[in-house]
Amino acid sequence: MGFKEQLEDIYDLELKTDEPMKKHTTLGCGGRAKWYTEIRSLYSLNRAVLAAKRCRVPVKIIGGGSNVLVSDKGFNGLIISTVRLKDVFMRREGITAMCGAQLSALCAFAAKSGLSGLEWAAGIPGTAGGAAVQNAGAFGHSAGDVILWVETLKNGKLVRYYNKDCKFGYRTSRFKKTGEKVVSATFALNPGNKSEIALKTEQTLSARKEAQPAGKNCGSVFLNPEGDYAARLIEQAGLKGSCIGGAAVSEKHANFITASSSAQAEDVYMLIQYIKKKVKDKFGVLLTEEVEFIGEF
């Protein structure tokens, strides 16, 4: 049985071929995935990953499509989206969010439950799984500050890692380094006043709207170098507003690249390389991408 047939044999998996990835990323550009699916259960996720391993097919797991740039040449493998694995529920130890749950939904659930500790994440266009892998953060806070444990799929089995074993660092974790498939994260939050939580959440949303551009983008493009800010370096290098094709450095926040409706992934990629070169030439600092490249550039 071939790889395609193995996937089609999974009862709750809907497989698409030659799927345009611009439909599934926040940048709205990029080529096609040879195979694409939005999994609905841990069962189908496990079966799909094991089938890819048996058939030596490259596999990439994405959430809501932020923080990724898919090559115009596409991806010659399987892209699995977790957007349908979005349940969020209360348990005795805290709030558990499945990997595809949007951070906005998680924040809303916590606020409605009168639990504080995630207000800083309001408006971040990512998922709980991505937040655990990247140790997402903002305004001096990060996911690793409030994650109690993370569960992954490893060799077909669920494995739980408590916070101390997750190796959280600045925009990194053990999962980013090992490639283990995060399936859920449990957050330990503190009881609080619902009105105060709602106010902090609204203030976060307002601050983010004020500082960050609207429209198609992938979030922060570069990691902040130690002791400095990527946005400051990019702005001081005179790069705000710089364009290549349909990609432009945001005038509002220099660590964001916005994409027009005509933008190609290559435009974004070349602009990233241009920014890195200019910042390196001016300040001697080599910026590191936060965005993940998928496919061949």
Helices and strands as residue ranges (DSSP letters): H 3-8, E 15-20, G 21-23, E 32-38, H 42-55, E 59-62, E 68-70, E 75-81, E 88-91, E 94-98, H 103-112, E 115-116, G 119-121, H 128-134, E 137-138, E 141-142, G 143-145, E 147-154, E 157-162, G 163-165, H 174-178, E 181-187, E 190-191, H 194-211, H 230-236, E 243-244, E 247-249, E 257-259, H 265-283, E 292-294
